[in-house]
Amino acid sequence: MQRGVAQAAAAGVDIHTWQIFALLTALFAVRGQWADWLSTGQIVLARAMRAADPTGLGWTKLCVGNNFLHHRALDYALRYLGEALRHFEHDG
């Protein structure tokens, strides 16, 4: 799963990179691949930041925030979820 996201990021298809990640988060959760979910999120987050894509940043931070929420890392979860909300508000 990580490979597909990494290949999309390397190919420069920014929108597809975060979209693939957003879809895969449910699969990461079902399989219990929490570390892969988080490390893949960091790849996608870096790509969305380079592209200055508020929608991609919002979705990526929402997904990463949910991972932290699952682990009860509430400070990180609130930070990422709050940032996701701000990106969505900025994007309209």
C-alpha positions in Angstrom: 0.0 0.0 0.0 2.8 2.4 0.9 4.4 1.6 -2.5 1.4 2.9 -4.5 1.4 6.2 -2.5 5.1 6.6 -2.8 4.9 5.9 -6.6 2.2 8.5 -7.0 4.2 11.0 -5.0 7.4 10.3 -7.1 5.4 10.7 -10.3 4.2 14.1 -9.1 0.5 13.4 -9.2 -0.2 15.4 -6.1 -4.0 15.1 -6.1 -3.9 11.4 -6.6 -1.3 10.9 -3.9 -3.6 12.3 -1.1 -6.7 10.7 -2.6 -5.1 7.2 -2.6 -3.9 7.8 1.0 -7.4 8.9 2.1 -8.9 5.8 0.6 -6.2 3.5 2.1 -6.6 4.7 5.7 -9.6 2.4 6.2 -7.5 -0.5 5.0 -4.6 0.5 7.2 -7.0 0.6 10.2 -8.7 -2.8 9.4 -5.3 -4.5 9.0 -3.9 -2.7 12.1 -1.0 -1.2 10.1 -0.8 1.9 12.3 2.9 2.5 11.8 2.5 2.2 8.0 -0.5 4.5 8.1 1.5 7.2 9.9 4.7 6.9 7.8 2.7 6.9 4.6 0.8 10.0 5.9 4.2 11.8 6.4 5.1 11.1 2.7 1.7 12.5 1.6 1.8 15.4 3.9 5.2 16.5 2.5 3.9 16.2 -1.0 0.7 18.3 -0.2 2.8 20.9 1.5 5.1 21.3 -1.5 2.1 21.6 -3.7 0.4 24.1 -1.3 -2.8 22.1 -1.8 -5.3 23.0 1.0 -7.6 20.2 0.1 -4.8 17.6 0.1 -3.4 19.1 3.4 -6.9 19.0 5.0 -7.5 15.3 4.0 -4.0 14.2 4.9 -4.1 15.9 8.3 -7.5 14.5 9.0 -6.3 11.0 8.3 -3.1 11.4 10.3 -5.1 13.0 13.1 -7.5 10.0 13.2 -4.4 7.7 13.6 -3.3 9.7 16.6 -6.8 9.7 17.9 -6.9 5.9 17.7 -3.7 5.7 19.8 -5.2 8.2 22.3 -2.3 10.7 21.5 -4.8 13.5 22.0 -2.4 16.4 21.8 -1.2 15.3 18.4 -4.7 14.3 17.3 -6.2 17.7 18.2 -3.3 19.5 16.5 -3.7 17.6 13.2 -7.5 17.7 13.3 -7.5 21.4 14.1 -5.1 22.1 11.2 -7.3 20.0 8.9 -10.3 22.0 9.8 -8.4 25.3 9.0 -7.3 23.9 5.6 -10.9 22.9 4.8 -12.2 26.3 5.9 -9.5 28.1 3.8 -10.4 25.9 0.8 -14.1 26.7 1.2 
